[in-house]
């Protein structure tokens, strides 16, 4: 039996296992360095505090809402400007349609 443990096959297998374990250790070390570089501890602190999560999400939602409102206002203003330009071109079918829409918008103010 002891002859088997001293065989070339077992020695090769041990060498392969050692190389495999060495590669795993290198990967673990790389992960450790990357986690520390990315301030993982701060991330864990944020997750651990529900109050912090709530306030971050709340403020993020407000910022998204304000951004959406500003963006929609700008796009709406550009659309109205484009429609006014089309009316000034006095295109037969499109111009009359846009003119009707423009009058409706002006009457609503």
QUIMO-V808417 format. One record per backbone hydrogen bond with DSSP energy under -1.0 kcal/mol. NH is the residue of the N-H (numbers start at 1). CO is the residue of the C=O. E is the energy in kcal/mol with one decimal. If there is no record, write none. Layout:
# QUIMO-V808417
{{NH & CO & E} {NH & CO & E}}
This chain:
# QUIMO-V808417
{{5 & 1 & -1.2} {7 & 4 & -1.4} {11 & 7 & -1.7} {12 & 8 & -2.6} {13 & 9 & -2.3} {14 & 10 & -2.3} {15 & 11 & -2.1} {16 & 12 & -2.5} {17 & 13 & -2.5} {18 & 14 & -2.6} {19 & 15 & -2.4} {20 & 16 & -2.5} {21 & 17 & -2.8} {22 & 18 & -2.1} {23 & 19 & -2.3} {24 & 20 & -2.2} {25 & 21 & -2.4} {26 & 22 & -2.1} {27 & 23 & -2.3} {28 & 24 & -2.6} {29 & 25 & -2.3} {30 & 26 & -2.4} {31 & 27 & -2.6} {32 & 28 & -2.4} {33 & 29 & -2.2} {34 & 30 & -2.5} {35 & 31 & -2.7} {36 & 32 & -2.1} {37 & 33 & -2.1} {38 & 34 & -1.7} {39 & 36 & -1.1} {40 & 35 & -1.8} {43 & 39 & -1.5} {44 & 40 & -2.3} {45 & 41 & -2.0} {46 & 42 & -2.2} {47 & 43 & -2.3} {48 & 44 & -2.1} {53 & 49 & -1.9} {54 & 50 & -2.6} {55 & 51 & -2.3} {56 & 52 & -2.5} {57 & 53 & -2.5} {58 & 54 & -2.7} {59 & 55 & -2.7} {60 & 56 & -2.3} {61 & 57 & -2.3} {62 & 58 & -2.1} {63 & 59 & -2.3} {64 & 60 & -2.3} {65 & 61 & -2.4} {66 & 62 & -2.6} {67 & 63 & -2.4} {68 & 64 & -2.4} {69 & 65 & -2.3} {70 & 66 & -2.5} {71 & 67 & -2.5} {72 & 68 & -2.7} {73 & 69 & -2.2} {74 & 70 & -2.3} {75 & 71 & -2.5} {76 & 72 & -2.6} {77 & 73 & -2.4} {78 & 74 & -2.3} {79 & 75 & -2.2} {80 & 76 & -2.4} {81 & 77 & -2.4} {82 & 78 & -2.4} {83 & 79 & -2.5} {84 & 80 & -2.5} {85 & 81 & -2.0} {86 & 82 & -2.1} {87 & 83 & -2.1} {88 & 84 & -2.0} {89 & 85 & -1.4} {95 & 91 & -1.1} {97 & 93 & -1.8} {98 & 94 & -2.8} {99 & 95 & -2.4} {100 & 96 & -2.1} {101 & 97 & -2.0} {102 & 98 & -2.8} {103 & 99 & -2.4} {104 & 100 & -2.1} {105 & 101 & -2.4} {106 & 102 & -2.4} {107 & 103 & -2.3} {108 & 104 & -1.4}}
